[in-house]
Amino acid sequence: MRNLISFSIYLTLLLSFVNVNATSLTQTPSKKKFKVVLDAGHGGKDHGKPAKVGSPEKDIALKIVLALGKELEKNKDIEVIYTRKTDIFIDLHERGKIANKAEADLFISVHCNAHTSQAYGAETYVLGLHRNATNLNVAKAENAVVFLEENYEETYAQYDLNSPESAIGLELMQEEFLDQSVFLASLVQDNFREKLKRKDRSVKQAGFIVLHQTVMPSILVETGFITNTKERKYLNSSKGQQSLAKSIASAVNAYKLKVFSYIDNEAIANGETIVTEVKNEEPDKIVEGVTFKVQLAASGRKLETKPYNFKGLRDISRLKKGGIYKYFYGATSNYTEIKRKLEEAKAKGYSTAFIVSFEKNNIQVPLKQVLN
């Protein structure tokens, strides 16, 4: 019955932090607003982590999320969508569906931490394999909510992981958004540390189901420990909640400014390809034995690789991995050429397109490894 929790045992991997190259993350969105889905953890019959004094986790998370939404809405280019705005229970898989249906650009889930000691500080998680027992326990506590859902055994059958291969599949489905997720999480932690002088417990990876359900850069923020006497007062205070909300909002705005570069929206709407002037055009960079492609999308649907299915783009290929079909534009050993194709794809509206690299037999290898 509770094999869900046992899946975490297989998810153990050291998170290697890297300096995120903002240029490599640059995206070119279409005319739509920048959509951010805010998820207040727990709710309704799920109180979250208990507190001896003050509000339970579900109430604190909701107040921070509502304050965060107000801050983000001050930016007219941002549209905020909530998984819940009141004290109601929402299944974990439904939270992801809300974000996916909205075609959101970011998903942010807000929680509070707890421990048997007087541990304190804030930490932000991205989806991945557990680094150690501490990360494992945090994920287990947040994932345990599924036992309150109806038909959870059927809904989460994929998490009955009796083989390491299933755990690896979880990681691969989200790897395309890892750099962006880590970048946003780092901005959040930087603000907590620098602006709020909070203890920085760093960016971490763990197998949170709510993050696994989304198909966009996603983070889960553990804002502090409600079991710590001093921090509990801070989390329950209006000042603390507003400060946390403003810090997260500032990180989102910085992420949006750094990662998304806006181009001629009117031209995009008319289906035109945008050609920007390039000064000091770099020479061709050929990498022997490697094929670069632009990944446009990943879906459970099998589509014909015809131009009409891909906004007029030709030279489309498809690769099935697990139950997911990945769609690519172009195929070349010329890294300079594939970067041009990436810009073409973005100009067509594929705002989250990115470059991937393959060795022989369609074996995908990390792009960073190839470039190094």
JOURMO-V871666 format. One line per field, one symbol per residue. ss: DSSP state (H for helix, E for strand, - for the rest). A space follows every 50 residues. Layout:
BEGIN
ss: ???
END
This chain:
BEGIN
ss: --HHHHHHHH-E---------HHHH-E------EEEEEEE--E--E---- ------HHHHHHHHHHHHHHHH-----EEEEE---------HHHHHHHHH H----EEEEEEEE--------EEEEEE--E--HHHHHHHHHHHHHHHH-- -HHHH-HHH----HHHHHHHHHHHHHHHHHHHHHHHHHHHHHHH-----E EEEEEE--HHHH----EEEEEEEEE---HHHHHHHH-HHHHHHHHHHHHH HHHHHHHHHE----HHHHH----------------E----EEEEEEEEE- ------HHH------EEEEEE--EEEEEEEEE-EHHHHHHHHHHHHH--- ---EEEEEEHHHEEE-HHHHH-
END
